[in-house]
Amino acid sequence: MVDSLRNHYGRYGIITDAWDLVQRHLRCCGVDNIGWGVYNGSWWDMIVNSDLYETNTKLSESSLFYLFVPESCCVKKLDGLTGWPTEVYRDRRRCQTWQYGPPNKSSGPHNDAIYYAVIFFTVSMLILFRDALKV
């Protein structure tokens, strides 16, 4: 899973769409215990954070335009009636670019605009719950 995110996310549309779908519906970001750090140095990171003015260079992580995670890692507002996510992000800019804590740093002030759960853990919990319901 790590290889798929690092080397294929953002490069191949079908893989990118699949990861985005999983992250949105499971409300998680990243894989294993790497979390959203999996995007740092990935193909996606190199493309979206490339410096338009300097060939073959990447924006500095301190740049206000540097994106740490894709939109699918960002929390969406919930519909008050149904409880389902809407199409409106809670705070997409803070989710993707916040300098004071996650996703820029592994710890620090809580960022309620980004999903903290990781895919491996979330899928493991779904399998456990499914197996528990079979009994």
Phi and psi in degrees as a GROMACS rama.xvg file:
@    title "Ramachandran Plot"
@    xaxis  label "Phi"
@    yaxis  label "Psi"
@TYPE xy
-61.6409  -44.7806  VAL-2
-60.2558  -41.8508  ASP-3
-61.3537  -43.8613  SER-4
-70.0417  -44.0841  LEU-5
-68.8525  -41.6678  ARG-6
-103.985  -16.8417  ASN-7
-121.984  -22.649  HIS-8
-66.5813  128.553  TYR-9
88.1994  -14.2871  GLY-10
-97.7016  -44.2843  ARG-11
-115.116  121.989  TYR-12
-55.295  -43.8407  GLY-13
-66.3116  -37.5751  ILE-14
-71.1891  -42.2899  ILE-15
-60.9147  -46.1836  THR-16
-62.2432  -40.0597  ASP-17
-64.4223  -46.3889  ALA-18
-63.4377  -41.9622  TRP-19
-61.3042  -43.069  ASP-20
-61.0733  -46.6049  LEU-21
-62.6011  -47.8113  VAL-22
-64.3143  -38.8695  GLN-23
-68.3702  -47.6637  ARG-24
-74.6508  -32.6503  HIS-25
-91.1473  -5.30424  LEU-26
53.9147  57.4185  ARG-27
-141.214  173.008  CYS-28
-149.429  121.127  CYS-29
85.9146  -175.502  GLY-30
-133.682  160.755  VAL-31
47.255  -146.305  ASP-32
-92.0759  9.32242  ASN-33
-80.6885  -31.8353  ILE-34
63.1423  -142.935  GLY-35
-70.3774  -11.7302  TRP-36
-62.9072  -16.5627  GLY-37
-60.9647  -25.1212  VAL-38
-78.6762  -20.3077  TYR-39
-67.2814  118.804  ASN-40
85.4607  2.93543  GLY-41
-78.7997  171.579  SER-42
-57.1962  -46.21  TRP-43
-57.1335  -46.2962  TRP-44
-59.0394  -44.5689  ASP-45
-65.1214  -34.6737  MET-46
-77.689  -53.1904  ILE-47
-73.2916  -22.1968  VAL-48
-108.494  19.6823  ASN-49
-74.1244  142.116  SER-50
-79.5397  120.66  ASP-51
-68.2696  -22.2457  LEU-52
-98.235  -20.5201  TYR-53
-117.963  114.021  GLU-54
-61.2423  136.579  THR-55
59.4244  30.7651  ASN-56
-126.701  160.502  THR-57
-111.701  148.894  LYS-58
-59.582  152.564  LEU-59
-70.6473  143.805  SER-60
-63.9981  -15.9384  GLU-61
-86.5883  -4.12554  SER-62
-68.7128  141.751  SER-63
-67.6817  -13.2197  LEU-64
-99.5468  -3.70616  PHE-65
-72.5055  126.83  TYR-66
-101.747  122.154  LEU-67
-84.8621  -32.3259  PHE-68
-139.959  157.207  VAL-69
-74.8081  165.775  PRO-70
-57.4297  -30.7284  GLU-71
-65.9333  -11.1297  SER-72
-87.6455  -5.59774  CYS-73
-92.1891  137.891  CYS-74
-70.3776  135.482  VAL-75
-102.624  151.735  LYS-76
-65.488  148.44  LYS-77
-96.5966  144.258  LEU-78
-70.792  125.778  ASP-79
-62.429  -26.6802  GLY-80
-87.051  -46.3303  LEU-81
-97.024  -24.2481  THR-82
81.8961  1.59436  GLY-83
-87.1598  150.301  TRP-84
-62.3591  141.826  PRO-85
-92.3809  -171.954  THR-86
-91.9753  6.60307  GLU-87
-102.819  126.319  VAL-88
-76.5778  146.391  TYR-89
-61.218  -51.0804  ARG-90
-164.176  83.2754  ASP-91
-59.6802  -39.9362  ARG-92
-61.6677  -46.0592  ARG-93
-67.1211  -36.9176  ARG-94
-58.4766  -45.8509  CYS-95
-90.6798  -23.4783  GLN-96
-127.887  3.78086  THR-97
-61.2671  127.587  TRP-98
-91.0747  -14.4654  GLN-99
-94.7211  -10.1659  TYR-100
-166.69  -153.06  GLY-101
-57.2689  140.135  PRO-102
-90.7262  -3.33335  PRO-103
-67.3402  -39.3915  ASN-104
-120.108  151.531  LYS-105
-72.5108  -18.279  SER-106
-142.088  176.972  SER-107
129.805  -166.218  GLY-108
-56.9085  141.385  PRO-109
-63.247  135.503  HIS-110
-110.632  101.059  ASN-111
-78.8562  8.94537  ASP-112
-99.3045  -3.83289  ALA-113
-124.318  147.464  ILE-114
-75.8393  133.698  TYR-115
-94.578  -28.4489  TYR-116
-65.2715  151.12  ALA-117
-111.658  156.191  VAL-118
-61.4293  -46.0655  ILE-119
-58.1158  -46.5883  PHE-120
-64.4325  -43.9345  PHE-121
-63.4872  -45.54  THR-122
-65.7338  -39.5999  VAL-123
-59.3692  -43.0121  SER-124
-65.519  -39.3777  MET-125
-62.3976  -41.3391  LEU-126
-65.986  -43.2855  ILE-127
-61.1285  -44.5565  LEU-128
-65.1855  -39.9602  PHE-129
-62.5318  -44.8389  ARG-130
-65.3646  -36.6568  ASP-131
-66.7814  -33.0366  ALA-132
-74.0853  -21.7742  LEU-133
-71.5789  -24.5345  LYS-134
